Amino acid sequence: MQPAARSGRAAASSLVARMVGVVGCLAVAAIHVIDQGGVPGTKGPEYVQILYYALEVAGALAAALLLTKRARAGWLLSLGVAAGPIVGYVLSRGPGLPDYTDDIGNWAEPLGVVSLVVEGILLILAAVALRWYASAVNSPAPVGR
């Protein structure tokens, strides 16, 4: 395959991956807006509400970065957008969080399960994209004829 064809395919794959990443980031943010009861929301305790706000802003920012030439930064932020709520879900359903014990043992909450699926897909996609960036930076330049 010619280098131009390879780079064209890589660009198309990257565009598709970035669009899926954008949808994933915005979906994570939307799921958490729904879970908190809209904006401004009523999720308590206050620190959980603040974490929800931070996640929602980070999801929108990561989506915006994925649409620009700063896609690598968008993928890095997407890792946090995906991993943060997964950790929060496990902690809130497992041992519980300070002043937040309502969800202990509530592993099958439908919105939570949907969120985990979206976050898992986003986490894998972001990891693969960042691996691609790392390999592209470390690969030698093609030799011209």
C-alpha positions as CSV (number, residue, x, y, z in Angstrom):
1,M,0.0,0.0,0.0
2,Q,1.3,3.5,-0.9
3,P,2.1,5.8,2.0
4,A,-0.5,8.3,0.8
5,A,-3.2,5.7,0.9
6,R,-2.1,4.5,4.3
7,S,-2.2,8.1,5.7
8,G,-5.6,8.7,4.1
9,R,-6.9,5.5,5.8
10,A,-5.4,6.6,9.1
11,A,-6.9,10.0,8.8
12,A,-10.4,8.5,8.1
13,S,-10.0,6.0,11.0
14,S,-8.9,8.8,13.2
15,L,-11.9,11.0,12.2
16,V,-14.3,8.1,12.9
17,A,-12.7,7.3,16.2
18,R,-12.8,11.0,17.2
19,M,-16.5,11.3,16.3
20,V,-17.3,8.2,18.4
21,G,-15.2,9.7,21.2
22,V,-17.1,13.0,21.0
23,V,-20.4,11.1,21.2
24,G,-19.1,9.0,24.2
25,C,-17.9,12.1,26.1
26,L,-21.2,13.9,25.6
27,A,-23.1,10.8,26.5
28,V,-21.2,10.4,29.8
29,A,-22.0,14.1,30.6
30,A,-25.7,13.7,29.6
31,I,-26.1,10.6,31.7
32,H,-24.8,12.4,34.7
33,V,-27.0,15.4,34.1
34,I,-30.0,13.1,33.9
35,D,-28.9,11.3,37.1
36,Q,-28.6,14.5,39.1
37,G,-32.0,15.6,38.0
38,G,-31.1,18.2,35.4
39,V,-29.2,21.5,35.7
40,P,-28.3,22.7,38.3
41,G,-29.2,19.3,39.8
42,T,-29.9,18.1,43.3
43,K,-27.3,15.3,43.8
44,G,-26.1,15.2,47.4
45,P,-23.9,15.4,49.3
46,E,-22.4,18.6,48.0
47,Y,-19.0,17.1,47.1
48,V,-20.8,14.5,44.8
49,Q,-22.7,17.3,43.1
50,I,-19.4,19.2,42.5
51,L,-17.8,16.0,41.1
52,Y,-20.8,15.6,38.8
53,Y,-20.4,19.2,37.6
54,A,-16.6,18.7,37.0
55,L,-17.3,15.5,35.0
56,E,-19.9,17.2,32.9
57,V,-17.6,20.1,32.1
58,A,-14.7,17.7,31.4
59,G,-16.9,15.6,29.1
60,A,-17.9,18.7,27.1
61,L,-14.3,20.0,27.0
62,A,-12.9,16.6,25.9
63,A,-15.5,16.4,23.1
64,A,-14.5,19.9,22.0
65,L,-10.8,19.0,22.0
66,L,-11.5,15.9,19.9
67,L,-13.0,18.2,17.3
68,T,-9.8,20.3,17.0
69,K,-6.1,19.7,16.3
70,R,-5.7,19.1,20.1
71,A,-7.3,15.6,19.7
72,R,-4.5,14.0,21.7
73,A,-5.3,16.2,24.7
74,G,-8.9,15.3,24.1
75,W,-8.1,11.6,24.3
76,L,-6.1,12.1,27.5
77,L,-9.1,14.0,29.1
78,S,-11.4,11.3,27.8
79,L,-9.6,8.7,29.8
80,G,-10.5,10.6,33.0
81,V,-14.1,11.2,31.8
82,A,-14.4,7.4,31.4
83,A,-12.4,6.2,34.3
84,G,-13.6,8.7,37.0
85,P,-17.2,7.6,37.0
86,I,-16.3,3.9,36.8
87,V,-14.3,4.4,40.0
88,G,-17.1,6.4,41.6
89,Y,-19.7,3.8,40.7
90,V,-17.6,1.0,42.3
91,L,-16.9,3.0,45.4
92,S,-20.5,4.2,45.8
93,R,-22.0,0.7,45.3
94,G,-19.2,-1.1,47.3
95,P,-18.0,0.4,50.5
96,G,-19.9,3.6,50.0
97,L,-18.7,7.2,50.1
98,P,-18.8,9.6,53.1
99,D,-22.3,10.8,53.7
100,Y,-23.5,8.9,50.6
101,T,-24.6,5.4,51.4
102,D,-27.9,5.3,49.5
103,D,-26.4,3.3,46.6
104,I,-24.5,0.7,48.5
105,G,-25.3,-2.7,46.9
106,N,-27.3,-1.0,44.1
107,W,-25.2,-2.6,41.3
108,A,-28.0,-3.0,38.8
109,E,-29.4,0.5,38.6
110,P,-30.4,0.8,34.9
111,L,-28.9,4.3,34.3
112,G,-25.7,3.3,36.1
113,V,-25.3,0.2,34.0
114,V,-25.8,2.2,30.8
115,S,-23.2,4.6,32.1
116,L,-20.7,1.9,32.7
117,V,-21.1,0.5,29.2
118,V,-20.6,4.0,27.6
119,E,-17.7,4.7,29.9
120,G,-16.1,1.3,29.2
121,I,-16.3,1.8,25.4
122,L,-14.9,5.3,25.8
123,L,-12.1,4.1,28.0
124,I,-11.0,1.4,25.5
125,L,-11.3,3.8,22.6
126,A,-9.2,6.5,24.3
127,A,-6.5,4.0,25.3
128,V,-6.3,2.7,21.7
129,A,-6.2,6.2,20.3
130,L,-3.4,7.3,22.7
131,R,-1.5,4.1,21.8
132,W,-1.8,5.0,18.1
133,Y,-0.5,8.5,18.9
134,A,2.4,7.1,20.8
135,S,3.3,4.7,18.0
136,A,2.9,7.4,15.3
137,V,5.4,9.6,17.2
138,N,7.9,6.8,17.7
139,S,7.7,5.3,14.2
140,P,10.4,6.3,11.7
141,A,9.4,8.6,8.8
142,P,8.7,6.7,5.5
143,V,11.6,6.6,3.1
144,G,10.8,8.2,-0.2
145,R,11.7,6.6,-3.6
